[in-house]
């Protein structure tokens, strides 16, 4: 068994990135086994919702809103959006809960994860995580509507709110309040770390977009040679829907990287501000 990774310590940016991928490499199978077990039903609904939404795209490119069947098409479109949005929110709530409770059990049991503990934690905190993520989403969107800078400012601390709630066992309101205080003196470092992690996830996600982009490029050339490039419907078919669904699924799963990184960032800031891990290690010396 490999040496457990210590979360409760200060890290530089490079160490956070390195340890994030090291943790994922060491825990890939058991972590994703828990993720698929817990998010499984919602994940399947999400996959079908993405496919259904993409399928409707074929109809909408050939049937504008304002025609004889527009009312029916609009109803189907809003149903598809509702299913997609609901399943996506539920998936992210379960994903964050699963990964963070997995890490919590990993820390509490010195690298040995109690999967029953993870399942119980996800069940107990589902409502709180749902409320927190909806509130975080509303605050972030409101900040972005005001201006990019306020939106970016609140995005940085709010990205750590789920980790604060699970690890510090705070309420929804306290998680948002305390995380701003936690990040206050380290906003730029936190922003840069989150930015680099987000950029890495985006670059990795582009790999899974290549089949879709290559197919779309080939399809566009073929259609243009047939003289019907002006009709967008000719560019979207079942193969496009398939590649779009698969690439979207992988991009959602890549969110795990950001969740794990947020745990390392949270403990780095907590250790820097409160020295929680240091006090714990000192107390353990006498036991």
Protein Blocks (a to p, Z undefined) as FASTA:
>chain_A
ZZdddfbbcddfklmmmmmmmmmmmmmmmmmmmmmmmmmmmmmmmmmmmmmmmmmmmmmm
mmcfblfklmmmmmmmmmmmmmmmmmmmmmmmmmmmmmmmmmmmmmmnnopacfklmmmm
mmmmmmmmmmmmmmmmmmmmmmmmmpmklmmmmmmmmmmmmmmmmmnopafklmmmmmmm
mmmmmmmmmmmmmmmmmmmmmmmmmmmmmmmmmmmmmmmmmmmmnopmmpmklmpcfklm
mmmmmmmmmmmmmmmmmmmmmmmmmmmmmmmmnommmmmmmmmmmZZ
